[in-house]
């Protein structure tokens, strides 16, 4: 709980009043549905501060061009706020409210699930807390959890589906479990279609577990599985229930599109902006073959480089590779992490607008980034679960490197998140389209980080350059004290190890290397 609170509270408190096109189109749909009972955003999309070019035009009306998962999550909070106040909530008040409910709260849940996945696959709890802090605050994960974007809610859904697949409460797949996993994966897609790669990876893991429960994979590879093998009829039922769960949220979006366009299609086909419409018509939703210069700027160059601003990702990918030398859940997490990172990097590098507009980093990597970051745990495990069991002298070195890169990532990424995750791209679109490997685009993140560290931003004031430098620095320290204090309390309360949770036995061997399940947990 404290790990979740340590992420939720700063995500909820941090507020960026410059919303931008992407946020505005989602808020416009929210207001249109809640206040007018229509999907058309006419009357919102041209009026400051809600103006946006992220919109579709069909049959004389304008619509949001985004899939609406985060907007749907925000509706209950907005309606409740209207009922309590008795009047329409003003723009910034509504944005703060729905951002806290629909993004920051799932952000806290996602952090808690990330910690549990590490702890339950053998990472010592105190080190799992440190790894969670590095993963959230040391990447753009935290930044995009402080604005009304769909990535963090989708991450929470995907992490929940993975956790329920690897650690079902009944210790085997059941109808309720399969329905929940399917629905969470479907809702991740309803948050953003970019989650397709992550959903595919987790879906494969779920299928492996289902087949193992049927007995197709051979011996009872899930050593913790309770009860008899499933019969074929039960397996078919579980499969159907899973797909029903997936199709509930996906069907909602299909019905939404059909009600507007008269057919099941994506709003991107009707983009108002000609460049957006043409770009999205290429290849797979705007992505073609990856470009070498885009790979360079997305990885190592400070303009958008994930390795530059979040070097902990390097350690995490190394951990994923080490996981492939293990077995059980550790092998699965390693494979899933590498799949997510590589697939999203290739997609992002081939996207027509690979820099992603205004932003602090490669935001198109974010739907798969947490799953790659789970690889940090492989560098932190101890004893028999250590990846360096044959060369134990390397284990403390790897642990220090991982924790050091995590601290460095927080120091570099967190101030940019505080300044504004949707920071100006600093370069014109045409100039970015013409970049080559030798180009040197402007890097606005440097100015943002310096501004935060020199007292130019107070995260409590809802705007930049507010107040004097000493006041801003004091506000920054108080803001940082919230997650730091809660994480410290969580670390103090956590045991040094959870041996009964370190069950890294699926899908190939039990934890002791035999085919026989260990005795049940008392």
HELIX and SHEET records of a PDB file:
HELIX    1   1 UNK A    2  UNK A   13  1                                  12    
HELIX    2   2 UNK A   20  UNK A   31  1                                  12    
HELIX    3   3 UNK A   32  UNK A   36  3                                   5    
HELIX    4   4 UNK A   69  UNK A   85  1                                  17    
HELIX    5   5 UNK A   91  UNK A   99  1                                   9    
HELIX    6   6 UNK A  100  UNK A  104  3                                   5    
HELIX    7   7 UNK A  105  UNK A  119  1                                  15    
HELIX    8   8 UNK A  125  UNK A  137  1                                  13    
HELIX    9   9 UNK A  140  UNK A  143  1                                   4    
HELIX   10  10 UNK A  151  UNK A  166  1                                  16    
HELIX   11  11 UNK A  175  UNK A  191  1                                  17    
HELIX   12  12 UNK A  193  UNK A  195  5                                   3    
HELIX   13  13 UNK A  196  UNK A  214  1                                  19    
HELIX   14  14 UNK A  232  UNK A  261  1                                  30    
HELIX   15  15 UNK A  267  UNK A  270  5                                   4    
HELIX   16  16 UNK A  274  UNK A  280  1                                   7    
HELIX   17  17 UNK A  292  UNK A  299  1                                   8    
HELIX   18  18 UNK A  306  UNK A  309  1                                   4    
HELIX   19  19 UNK A  312  UNK A  323  1                                  12    
HELIX   20  20 UNK A  329  UNK A  350  1                                  22    
HELIX   21  21 UNK A  363  UNK A  365  5                                   3    
HELIX   22  22 UNK A  366  UNK A  373  1                                   8    
HELIX   23  23 UNK A  376  UNK A  380  1                                   5    
HELIX   24  24 UNK A  383  UNK A  385  5                                   3    
HELIX   25  25 UNK A  393  UNK A  420  1                                  28    
HELIX   26  26 UNK A  429  UNK A  433  1                                   5    
HELIX   27  27 UNK A  444  UNK A  453  1                                  10    
HELIX   28  28 UNK A  469  UNK A  493  1                                  25    
HELIX   29  29 UNK A  499  UNK A  501  5                                   3    
SHEET    1   A 2 UNK A  55  UNK A  58  0                                        
SHEET    2   A 2 UNK A  61  UNK A  64 -1                                        
SHEET    1   B 2 UNK A 457  UNK A 458  0                                        
SHEET    2   B 2 UNK A 463  UNK A 464 -1                                        
END                                                                             
